[in-house]
Amino acid sequence: MKVTKVCCQGCGADLQIDETIRFVTCNYCNARLEIVHDATVTHTRQLDQIARTTHQLANNLQVIELQNDLERLDREWSQDRDRFLTRDKAGNLSEPSAIGSIIVGTLVIVFGLVVIGAIMASGAPAIFLLIGLGFIGLAVFGINRGTTQAGNYRIRMEDYESRRHGLISRIERERESRG
């Protein structure tokens, strides 16, 4: 059995170790050390420092994973959001509005009632009343479709914002835990 002299990485104390020893605790500073036997030299490596570095890397990895989750969530919302947006005649996109659908639908219903009134006043055959009823039917359909689409958009947006806020909070907590 060959005894080797090594230096503690924690306090600098000389330690006498058997060449078969792989791990040791310093008698002076209680540092946990790994004994590294290279081809030409034997030295120590402080395990606590390795453990701290490993823990720090794990925290950094957790933050990166959460940031990736946040970026993926933003990409998915951007794609999902486009499905809900409405396009006007000029091609501009806007968020669906329940109030806008109700206002436009109400105007079309009023127009349909005016058409029915004009047809009745002119003494035209009753079949022409279907024109006014058609306007009213389209208006009711448009109001229903518009308010449903606006409601679905609002629910999806609130879910996205809630999930995004949760991820940001988790990222901040992870960063704070790294200290």
Residue pairs with C-beta under 8 A, 6 or more apart in sequence:
1 18
1 19
1 20
2 18
2 19
3 16
3 17
3 18
3 19
4 16
4 17
4 18
4 19
4 42
5 14
5 15
5 16
5 17
6 14
6 15
6 17
6 35
6 42
6 43
6 44
7 13
7 14
7 15
7 43
7 44
8 14
8 15
8 26
8 28
8 29
8 31
8 33
8 44
9 31
9 33
9 44
9 45
9 46
9 49
10 26
10 29
10 30
10 31
10 33
10 46
10 48
11 26
11 28
11 29
11 31
13 26
13 27
13 28
13 29
15 24
15 26
15 27
15 33
15 44
17 24
17 35
19 37
19 42
21 35
22 34
22 35
23 32
23 33
23 34
23 35
23 47
24 33
24 35
24 44
25 31
25 32
25 33
26 33
31 46
31 47
31 48
32 46
32 47
32 48
33 44
33 45
33 46
33 47
34 44
34 45
34 46
34 47
34 50
35 42
35 43
35 44
36 42
36 43
36 44
36 45
56 178
59 174
59 177
59 178
60 178
62 174
63 171
63 174
63 175
63 178
66 167
66 170
66 171
66 174
67 171
69 167
70 164
70 167
70 168
70 171
73 160
73 163
73 164
73 167
74 164
77 160
77 164
80 156
80 160
81 153
81 156
81 157
82 93
84 95
84 96
84 149
84 152
84 153
84 156
85 93
85 94
85 95
85 96
86 93
86 94
86 95
86 96
86 149
87 93
88 94
95 150
95 153
96 146
96 149
96 150
96 153
97 146
97 150
98 146
98 147
98 150
98 151
100 146
101 142
101 143
101 145
101 146
101 147
101 149
101 150
102 143
102 146
102 147
104 139
104 142
104 146
105 139
105 140
105 142
105 143
105 146
106 139
106 143
108 135
108 136
108 138
108 139
108 142
109 135
109 136
109 139
109 140
111 135
112 132
112 133
112 134
112 135
112 136
112 139
113 132
113 136
114 132
115 131
115 132
115 135
116 129
116 132
116 133
119 128
119 129
119 131
119 132
120 129
